[in-house]
Amino acid sequence: MRRPLNYHPDFCAFWADGNAFAPSPSRLYFANTRGEVYQLPETMSSDQARPVLIKALP
């Protein structure tokens, strides 16, 4: 990730995991300024889906 510019507090970081050098499964994540991290669904059956909360601050 890089330092975000002109970001919204609810969406300040976006990244993917997986192997950058070979075909592999990859998941998409985003975070907000409160430190909550969400994962986007791997498959979607409609135009919209709810992200899964991965990490929340106590």
C-alpha positions in Angstrom: 0.0 0.0 0.0 1.0 3.6 -0.4 -0.1 6.7 1.5 -3.6 7.6 0.3 -4.3 11.1 -1.0 -7.8 12.7 -0.8 -9.3 9.5 0.7 -12.6 9.0 2.5 -12.3 7.9 6.2 -14.4 4.8 5.4 -12.2 3.7 2.5 -8.5 4.6 2.9 -6.6 1.4 1.7 -7.2 -1.3 -0.9 -5.0 -4.3 -1.6 -4.9 -7.9 -2.8 -3.1 -11.0 -1.6 -1.8 -13.9 -3.6 1.4 -14.8 -5.5 2.6 -11.9 -7.7 4.9 -14.2 -9.7 2.6 -17.2 -10.5 -1.1 -17.9 -11.0 -2.8 -18.2 -7.6 -6.0 -17.5 -5.7 -6.3 -13.8 -4.7 -8.6 -12.0 -2.4 -9.3 -8.2 -2.2 -9.3 -6.2 1.0 -10.0 -2.7 2.1 -9.6 -0.8 5.4 -10.8 2.4 7.0 -9.1 4.9 9.3 -10.5 3.2 12.4 -8.4 0.2 11.6 -11.2 -2.1 10.5 -10.2 -4.5 7.7 -12.8 -6.0 5.3 -12.5 -8.8 2.7 -14.6 -8.7 -0.4 -16.4 -11.9 -1.3 -14.5 -14.3 -3.6 -17.7 -14.9 -5.7 -20.8 -12.8 -6.0 -24.2 -13.9 -7.2 -25.6 -10.4 -7.6 -24.3 -6.9 -8.4 -23.8 -6.1 -4.7 -22.5 -8.1 -1.7 -21.6 -7.3 1.9 -17.8 -7.4 2.7 -16.7 -9.7 5.5 -15.2 -8.0 8.6 -11.7 -9.5 9.1 -10.3 -7.3 11.9 -12.0 -4.9 14.2 -10.5 -2.8 16.9 -11.7 -3.6 20.5 
